């Protein structure tokens, strides 16, 4: 956490690859909520050079039983909510790759600045056997529209920075060394706007996403867990781990 004239920069820092474990997700939500409560007028969420976040910590998630996985996904949706429903704007400083869960965190931000280069961003969950939950589709639809979100989710394509910009998935593409400064500049612009008016307007704009997060509980969450522990999803995730292990 670094403060820049009322803007809180929260830098993801969990070796390796900022993979999203349940504990890390909780820490992200706590940090975003704490920054806003402590008087920050805007937040910049940044990553490590070359890597914003590689997404879910799949090895960790696969070790969990159903009750633990339930809590882990609740932590994931809480992190989404903390960013998407923050009372102050959140700018994503996407310092590198942002596939899957990394892309989800980015989608929840108000503005996204991505590093140019050989980086990839997208929702490739279906390719690894995970059904896209309602709130993630809602986050994508909020940013790129319904058809764009359908294309993202059903093709599982990972986009280059230029493709992501054309799609509207990110708002700016800049050289890697300029990502955080540009994000801070954009956050500074948000702080020049009347804060209560901006907060109410953002709440209105994000009402559908907030409603989808509200709905991801009870029976809907249990249906998702049924699929998570189904043969297809578990087999695909374990095959992914085997490929990753083979590439090391």
Helices and strands as residue ranges (DSSP letters): E 2-4, E 7-11, H 22-37, E 42-46, E 50-51, H 58-62, H 66-84, E 89-94, E 96-99, H 101-107, E 111-115, E 121-122, G 125-128, H 134-155, H 161-167, E 172-174, G 176-178, H 179-191, H 195-205, H 207-215, H 218-228, H 231-247
